[in-house]
Amino acid sequence: MAKTALHLSEETFRFLLQAVDTEEVKHYLEQLHAKYGAEKRWAIFAKKYAAVFAEYGL
């Protein structure tokens, strides 16, 4: 995915997980972390992502 956006990331993860595209989920997470990982707000989003992943058993 060429464009990463934190405000759409939870929905994007849900879409990809529903499509069972775990490789794309991993790639998208890596892209997000590379772009936003150094920001203080990353911790907030990381917790949200963990909750989404837990819903799908990841």
TORKEDREN-871397 format. One record per atom (N, C-alpha, C, O): residue number from 1; residue in three letters; atom name; x, y, z. Coordinates in steps of 0.1 Angstrom, whole numbers. Atoms other than C-alpha are relative to their C-alpha. Example, Ala and Ser with C-alpha at 12.3 -4.5 7.8 and 13.67 -1.06 7.14 Angstrom:
BEGIN
@seq=1 | type=ALA | atom=N | xx=9 | yy=-12 | zz=0
@seq=1 | type=ALA | atom=CA | xx=123 | yy=-45 | zz=78
@seq=1 | type=ALA | atom=C | xx=9 | yy=12 | zz=0
@seq=1 | type=ALA | atom=O | xx=19 | yy=12 | zz=7
@seq=2 | type=SER | atom=N | xx=-9 | yy=-11 | zz=0
@seq=2 | type=SER | atom=CA | xx=137 | yy=-11 | zz=71
@seq=2 | type=SER | atom=C | xx=-8 | yy=11 | zz=8
@seq=2 | type=SER | atom=O | xx=-3 | yy=22 | zz=9
//
This chain:
BEGIN
@seq=1 | type=MET | atom=N | xx=9 | yy=-12 | zz=0
@seq=1 | type=MET | atom=CA | xx=0 | yy=0 | zz=0
@seq=1 | type=MET | atom=C | xx=9 | yy=12 | zz=0
@seq=1 | type=MET | atom=O | xx=17 | yy=14 | zz=9
@seq=2 | type=ALA | atom=N | xx=-9 | yy=-12 | zz=2
@seq=2 | type=ALA | atom=CA | xx=16 | yy=32 | zz=-12
@seq=2 | type=ALA | atom=C | xx=-3 | yy=11 | zz=10
@seq=2 | type=ALA | atom=O | xx=6 | yy=18 | zz=14
@seq=3 | type=LYS | atom=N | xx=4 | yy=-11 | zz=-8
@seq=3 | type=LYS | atom=CA | xx=-3 | yy=55 | zz=11
@seq=3 | type=LYS | atom=C | xx=-3 | yy=-5 | zz=14
@seq=3 | type=LYS | atom=O | xx=-11 | yy=-14 | zz=16
@seq=4 | type=THR | atom=N | xx=3 | yy=3 | zz=-14
@seq=4 | type=THR | atom=CA | xx=-3 | yy=52 | zz=49
@seq=4 | type=THR | atom=C | xx=-6 | yy=11 | zz=7
@seq=4 | type=THR | atom=O | xx=-2 | yy=23 | zz=5
@seq=5 | type=ALA | atom=N | xx=7 | yy=-10 | zz=-7
@seq=5 | type=ALA | atom=CA | xx=-26 | yy=71 | zz=71
@seq=5 | type=ALA | atom=C | xx=-5 | yy=-5 | zz=14
@seq=5 | type=ALA | atom=O | xx=-12 | yy=-15 | zz=14
@seq=6 | type=LEU | atom=N | xx=4 | yy=5 | zz=-14
@seq=6 | type=LEU | atom=CA | xx=-30 | yy=67 | zz=109
@seq=6 | type=LEU | atom=C | xx=-15 | yy=1 | zz=2
@seq=6 | type=LEU | atom=O | xx=-21 | yy=-8 | zz=8
@seq=7 | type=HIS | atom=N | xx=14 | yy=-1 | zz=-3
@seq=7 | type=HIS | atom=CA | xx=-66 | yy=79 | zz=109
@seq=7 | type=HIS | atom=C | xx=-8 | yy=-11 | zz=-7
@seq=7 | type=HIS | atom=O | xx=-20 | yy=-13 | zz=-4
@seq=8 | type=LEU | atom=N | xx=7 | yy=11 | zz=7
@seq=8 | type=LEU | atom=CA | xx=-76 | yy=50 | zz=85
@seq=8 | type=LEU | atom=C | xx=6 | yy=-13 | zz=3
@seq=8 | type=LEU | atom=O | xx=1 | yy=-23 | zz=-2
@seq=9 | type=SER | atom=N | xx=-8 | yy=12 | zz=-2
@seq=9 | type=SER | atom=CA | xx=-52 | yy=24 | zz=98
@seq=9 | type=SER | atom=C | xx=-8 | yy=-11 | zz=7
@seq=9 | type=SER | atom=O | xx=-7 | yy=-23 | zz=3
@seq=10 | type=GLU | atom=N | xx=8 | yy=11 | zz=-6
@seq=10 | type=GLU | atom=CA | xx=-76 | yy=5 | zz=121
@seq=10 | type=GLU | atom=C | xx=-10 | yy=-6 | zz=-10
@seq=10 | type=GLU | atom=O | xx=-11 | yy=-19 | zz=-10
@seq=11 | type=GLU | atom=N | xx=9 | yy=5 | zz=10
@seq=11 | type=GLU | atom=CA | xx=-101 | yy=2 | zz=93
@seq=11 | type=GLU | atom=C | xx=7 | yy=-8 | zz=-11
@seq=11 | type=GLU | atom=O | xx=2 | yy=-19 | zz=-15
@seq=12 | type=THR | atom=N | xx=-8 | yy=7 | zz=10
@seq=12 | type=THR | atom=CA | xx=-74 | yy=-9 | zz=69
@seq=12 | type=THR | atom=C | xx=4 | yy=-13 | zz=5
@seq=12 | type=THR | atom=O | xx=4 | yy=-23 | zz=-2
@seq=13 | type=PHE | atom=N | xx=-4 | yy=13 | zz=-6
@seq=13 | type=PHE | atom=CA | xx=-61 | yy=-36 | zz=93
@seq=13 | type=PHE | atom=C | xx=-12 | yy=-9 | zz=0
@seq=13 | type=PHE | atom=O | xx=-11 | yy=-21 | zz=-3
@seq=14 | type=ARG | atom=N | xx=12 | yy=9 | zz=-1
@seq=14 | type=ARG | atom=CA | xx=-97 | yy=-49 | zz=98
@seq=14 | type=ARG | atom=C | xx=-3 | yy=-5 | zz=-14
@seq=14 | type=ARG | atom=O | xx=-6 | yy=-17 | zz=-16
@seq=15 | type=PHE | atom=N | xx=3 | yy=4 | zz=14
@seq=15 | type=PHE | atom=CA | xx=-102 | yy=-50 | zz=60
@seq=15 | type=PHE | atom=C | xx=10 | yy=-11 | zz=-4
@seq=15 | type=PHE | atom=O | xx=6 | yy=-22 | zz=-9
@seq=16 | type=LEU | atom=N | xx=-10 | yy=10 | zz=4
@seq=16 | type=LEU | atom=CA | xx=-69 | yy=-69 | zz=54
@seq=16 | type=LEU | atom=C | xx=-2 | yy=-13 | zz=8
@seq=16 | type=LEU | atom=O | xx=0 | yy=-23 | zz=3
@seq=17 | type=LEU | atom=N | xx=1 | yy=12 | zz=-8
@seq=17 | type=LEU | atom=CA | xx=-75 | yy=-93 | zz=83
@seq=17 | type=LEU | atom=C | xx=-13 | yy=-8 | zz=-4
@seq=17 | type=LEU | atom=O | xx=-13 | yy=-20 | zz=-3
@seq=18 | type=GLN | atom=N | xx=12 | yy=7 | zz=4
@seq=18 | type=GLN | atom=CA | xx=-110 | yy=-101 | zz=71
@seq=18 | type=GLN | atom=C | xx=3 | yy=-7 | zz=-14
@seq=18 | type=GLN | atom=O | xx=-3 | yy=-17 | zz=-17
@seq=19 | type=ALA | atom=N | xx=-4 | yy=6 | zz=12
@seq=19 | type=ALA | atom=CA | xx=-94 | yy=-108 | zz=37
@seq=19 | type=ALA | atom=C | xx=10 | yy=-11 | zz=2
@seq=19 | type=ALA | atom=O | xx=15 | yy=-17 | zz=-8
@seq=20 | type=VAL | atom=N | xx=-10 | yy=9 | zz=-4
@seq=20 | type=VAL | atom=CA | xx=-69 | yy=-130 | zz=55
@seq=20 | type=VAL | atom=C | xx=13 | yy=2 | zz=-8
@seq=20 | type=VAL | atom=O | xx=19 | yy=-7 | zz=-13
@seq=21 | type=ASP | atom=N | xx=-12 | yy=-3 | zz=7
@seq=21 | type=ASP | atom=CA | xx=-40 | yy=-112 | zz=40
@seq=21 | type=ASP | atom=C | xx=10 | yy=5 | zz=10
@seq=21 | type=ASP | atom=O | xx=13 | yy=17 | zz=11
@seq=22 | type=THR | atom=N | xx=-9 | yy=-3 | zz=-10
@seq=22 | type=THR | atom=CA | xx=-16 | yy=-114 | zz=68
@seq=22 | type=THR | atom=C | xx=14 | yy=6 | zz=-4
@seq=22 | type=THR | atom=O | xx=20 | yy=14 | zz=3
@seq=23 | type=GLU | atom=N | xx=-13 | yy=-6 | zz=5
@seq=23 | type=GLU | atom=CA | xx=15 | yy=-106 | zz=47
@seq=23 | type=GLU | atom=C | xx=-2 | yy=15 | zz=-3
@seq=23 | type=GLU | atom=O | xx=7 | yy=23 | zz=0
@seq=24 | type=GLU | atom=N | xx=3 | yy=-14 | zz=3
@seq=24 | type=GLU | atom=CA | xx=-1 | yy=-73 | zz=36
@seq=24 | type=GLU | atom=C | xx=-2 | yy=7 | zz=13
@seq=24 | type=GLU | atom=O | xx=2 | yy=19 | zz=14
@seq=25 | type=VAL | atom=N | xx=1 | yy=-6 | zz=-13
@seq=25 | type=VAL | atom=CA | xx=-10 | yy=-66 | zz=72
@seq=25 | type=VAL | atom=C | xx=14 | yy=3 | zz=6
@seq=25 | type=VAL | atom=O | xx=16 | yy=14 | zz=11
@seq=26 | type=LYS | atom=N | xx=-13 | yy=-2 | zz=-5
@seq=26 | type=LYS | atom=CA | xx=26 | yy=-71 | zz=82
@seq=26 | type=LYS | atom=C | xx=7 | yy=11 | zz=-7
@seq=26 | type=LYS | atom=O | xx=14 | yy=20 | zz=-1
@seq=27 | type=HIS | atom=N | xx=-6 | yy=-11 | zz=8
@seq=27 | type=HIS | atom=CA | xx=38 | yy=-49 | zz=54
@seq=27 | type=HIS | atom=C | xx=-5 | yy=14 | zz=3
@seq=27 | type=HIS | atom=O | xx=2 | yy=23 | zz=5
@seq=28 | type=TYR | atom=N | xx=6 | yy=-13 | zz=-3
@seq=28 | type=TYR | atom=CA | xx=13 | yy=-21 | zz=62
@seq=28 | type=TYR | atom=C | xx=5 | yy=4 | zz=14
@seq=28 | type=TYR | atom=O | xx=7 | yy=16 | zz=15
@seq=29 | type=LEU | atom=N | xx=-5 | yy=-4 | zz=-14
@seq=29 | type=LEU | atom=CA | xx=23 | yy=-22 | zz=99
@seq=29 | type=LEU | atom=C | xx=14 | yy=5 | zz=-1
@seq=29 | type=LEU | atom=O | xx=18 | yy=15 | zz=6
@seq=30 | type=GLU | atom=N | xx=-14 | yy=-5 | zz=2
@seq=30 | type=GLU | atom=CA | xx=60 | yy=-19 | zz=89
@seq=30 | type=GLU | atom=C | xx=0 | yy=14 | zz=-6
@seq=30 | type=GLU | atom=O | xx=8 | yy=22 | zz=-2
@seq=31 | type=GLN | atom=N | xx=0 | yy=-14 | zz=6
@seq=31 | type=GLN | atom=CA | xx=52 | yy=11 | zz=67
@seq=31 | type=GLN | atom=C | xx=-5 | yy=10 | zz=10
@seq=31 | type=GLN | atom=O | xx=1 | yy=21 | zz=11
@seq=32 | type=LEU | atom=N | xx=5 | yy=-10 | zz=-10
@seq=32 | type=LEU | atom=CA | xx=32 | yy=28 | zz=94
@seq=32 | type=LEU | atom=C | xx=11 | yy=3 | zz=11
@seq=32 | type=LEU | atom=O | xx=13 | yy=14 | zz=15
@seq=33 | type=HIS | atom=N | xx=-10 | yy=-2 | zz=-10
@seq=33 | type=HIS | atom=CA | xx=59 | yy=22 | zz=120
@seq=33 | type=HIS | atom=C | xx=12 | yy=8 | zz=-5
@seq=33 | type=HIS | atom=O | xx=18 | yy=16 | zz=2
@seq=34 | type=ALA | atom=N | xx=-11 | yy=-8 | zz=6
@seq=34 | type=ALA | atom=CA | xx=86 | yy=35 | zz=96
@seq=34 | type=ALA | atom=C | xx=-3 | yy=15 | zz=-1
@seq=34 | type=ALA | atom=O | xx=5 | yy=23 | zz=1
@seq=35 | type=LYS | atom=N | xx=4 | yy=-14 | zz=2
@seq=35 | type=LYS | atom=CA | xx=66 | yy=67 | zz=91
@seq=35 | type=LYS | atom=C | xx=-3 | yy=7 | zz=13
@seq=35 | type=LYS | atom=O | xx=0 | yy=18 | zz=15
@seq=36 | type=TYR | atom=N | xx=5 | yy=-6 | zz=-13
@seq=36 | type=TYR | atom=CA | xx=51 | yy=73 | zz=126
@seq=36 | type=TYR | atom=C | xx=6 | yy=-6 | zz=13
@seq=36 | type=TYR | atom=O | xx=3 | yy=0 | zz=23
@seq=37 | type=GLY | atom=N | xx=-5 | yy=7 | zz=-12
@seq=37 | type=GLY | atom=CA | xx=70 | yy=50 | zz=150
@seq=37 | type=GLY | atom=C | xx=7 | yy=9 | zz=10
@seq=37 | type=GLY | atom=O | xx=8 | yy=5 | zz=22
@seq=38 | type=ALA | atom=N | xx=-7 | yy=-9 | zz=-9
@seq=38 | type=ALA | atom=CA | xx=91 | yy=78 | zz=164
@seq=38 | type=ALA | atom=C | xx=-8 | yy=10 | zz=8
@seq=38 | type=ALA | atom=O | xx=-4 | yy=17 | zz=17
@seq=39 | type=GLU | atom=N | xx=9 | yy=-10 | zz=-7
@seq=39 | type=GLU | atom=CA | xx=61 | yy=99 | zz=174
@seq=39 | type=GLU | atom=C | xx=-5 | yy=-5 | zz=13
@seq=39 | type=GLU | atom=O | xx=-7 | yy=-17 | zz=14
@seq=40 | type=LYS | atom=N | xx=6 | yy=4 | zz=-13
@seq=40 | type=LYS | atom=CA | xx=47 | yy=99 | zz=209
@seq=40 | type=LYS | atom=C | xx=-13 | yy=-7 | zz=-1
@seq=40 | type=LYS | atom=O | xx=-16 | yy=-16 | zz=6
@seq=41 | type=ARG | atom=N | xx=13 | yy=6 | zz=2
@seq=41 | type=ARG | atom=CA | xx=13 | yy=90 | zz=196
@seq=41 | type=ARG | atom=C | xx=0 | yy=-14 | zz=-5
@seq=41 | type=ARG | atom=O | xx=-10 | yy=-21 | zz=-5
@seq=42 | type=TRP | atom=N | xx=-1 | yy=13 | zz=5
@seq=42 | type=TRP | atom=CA | xx=26 | yy=58 | zz=182
@seq=42 | type=TRP | atom=C | xx=-5 | yy=-11 | zz=10
@seq=42 | type=TRP | atom=O | xx=-11 | yy=-21 | zz=7
@seq=43 | type=ALA | atom=N | xx=4 | yy=10 | zz=-11
@seq=43 | type=ALA | atom=CA | xx=21 | yy=40 | zz=216
@seq=43 | type=ALA | atom=C | xx=-15 | yy=-1 | zz=0
@seq=43 | type=ALA | atom=O | xx=-20 | yy=-12 | zz=3
@seq=44 | type=ILE | atom=N | xx=14 | yy=0 | zz=0
@seq=44 | type=ILE | atom=CA | xx=-16 | yy=49 | zz=214
@seq=44 | type=ILE | atom=C | xx=-5 | yy=-9 | zz=-11
@seq=44 | type=ILE | atom=O | xx=-14 | yy=-18 | zz=-9
@seq=45 | type=PHE | atom=N | xx=4 | yy=8 | zz=11
@seq=45 | type=PHE | atom=CA | xx=-20 | yy=34 | zz=180
@seq=45 | type=PHE | atom=C | xx=5 | yy=-14 | zz=1
@seq=45 | type=PHE | atom=O | xx=-3 | yy=-23 | zz=-3
@seq=46 | type=ALA | atom=N | xx=-5 | yy=13 | zz=-2
@seq=46 | type=ALA | atom=CA | xx=1 | yy=4 | zz=188
@seq=46 | type=ALA | atom=C | xx=-9 | yy=-8 | zz=9
@seq=46 | type=ALA | atom=O | xx=-12 | yy=-20 | zz=6
@seq=47 | type=LYS | atom=N | xx=9 | yy=7 | zz=-9
@seq=47 | type=LYS | atom=CA | xx=-23 | yy=-5 | zz=216
@seq=47 | type=LYS | atom=C | xx=-13 | yy=-3 | zz=-8
@seq=47 | type=LYS | atom=O | xx=-19 | yy=-14 | zz=-6
@seq=48 | type=LYS | atom=N | xx=12 | yy=2 | zz=8
@seq=48 | type=LYS | atom=CA | xx=-53 | yy=-1 | zz=192
@seq=48 | type=LYS | atom=C | xx=3 | yy=-11 | zz=-10
@seq=48 | type=LYS | atom=O | xx=-6 | yy=-20 | zz=-12
@seq=49 | type=TYR | atom=N | xx=-3 | yy=10 | zz=10
@seq=49 | type=TYR | atom=CA | xx=-36 | yy=-23 | zz=166
@seq=49 | type=TYR | atom=C | xx=1 | yy=-14 | zz=7
@seq=49 | type=TYR | atom=O | xx=-4 | yy=-24 | zz=2
@seq=50 | type=ALA | atom=N | xx=-1 | yy=13 | zz=-8
@seq=50 | type=ALA | atom=CA | xx=-28 | yy=-50 | zz=193
@seq=50 | type=ALA | atom=C | xx=-15 | yy=-5 | zz=2
@seq=50 | type=ALA | atom=O | xx=-17 | yy=-17 | zz=2
@seq=51 | type=ALA | atom=N | xx=13 | yy=4 | zz=-3
@seq=51 | type=ALA | atom=CA | xx=-65 | yy=-50 | zz=202
@seq=51 | type=ALA | atom=C | xx=-7 | yy=-6 | zz=-13
@seq=51 | type=ALA | atom=O | xx=-14 | yy=-16 | zz=-12
@seq=52 | type=VAL | atom=N | xx=5 | yy=5 | zz=13
@seq=52 | type=VAL | atom=CA | xx=-75 | yy=-54 | zz=165
@seq=52 | type=VAL | atom=C | xx=5 | yy=-14 | zz=-3
@seq=52 | type=VAL | atom=O | xx=-2 | yy=-23 | zz=-7
@seq=53 | type=PHE | atom=N | xx=-7 | yy=13 | zz=3
@seq=53 | type=PHE | atom=CA | xx=-50 | yy=-82 | zz=160
@seq=53 | type=PHE | atom=C | xx=-5 | yy=-11 | zz=9
@seq=53 | type=PHE | atom=O | xx=-7 | yy=-22 | zz=4
@seq=54 | type=ALA | atom=N | xx=6 | yy=10 | zz=-10
@seq=54 | type=ALA | atom=CA | xx=-63 | yy=-99 | zz=191
@seq=54 | type=ALA | atom=C | xx=-13 | yy=-5 | zz=-4
@seq=54 | type=ALA | atom=O | xx=-17 | yy=-17 | zz=-2
@seq=55 | type=GLU | atom=N | xx=14 | yy=3 | zz=4
@seq=55 | type=GLU | atom=CA | xx=-98 | yy=-99 | zz=177
@seq=55 | type=GLU | atom=C | xx=1 | yy=-11 | zz=-11
@seq=55 | type=GLU | atom=O | xx=-8 | yy=-20 | zz=-12
@seq=56 | type=TYR | atom=N | xx=-2 | yy=10 | zz=10
@seq=56 | type=TYR | atom=CA | xx=-84 | yy=-120 | zz=148
@seq=56 | type=TYR | atom=C | xx=10 | yy=-11 | zz=3
@seq=56 | type=TYR | atom=O | xx=14 | yy=-18 | zz=-5
@seq=57 | type=GLY | atom=N | xx=-9 | yy=11 | zz=-5
@seq=57 | type=GLY | atom=CA | xx=-62 | yy=-143 | zz=169
@seq=57 | type=GLY | atom=C | xx=14 | yy=2 | zz=-4
@seq=57 | type=GLY | atom=O | xx=21 | yy=-8 | zz=-5
@seq=58 | type=LEU | atom=N | xx=-14 | yy=-3 | zz=3
@seq=58 | type=LEU | atom=CA | xx=-29 | yy=-126 | zz=160
@seq=58 | type=LEU | atom=C | xx=7 | yy=7 | zz=11
@seq=58 | type=LEU | atom=O | xx=19 | yy=10 | zz=10
//
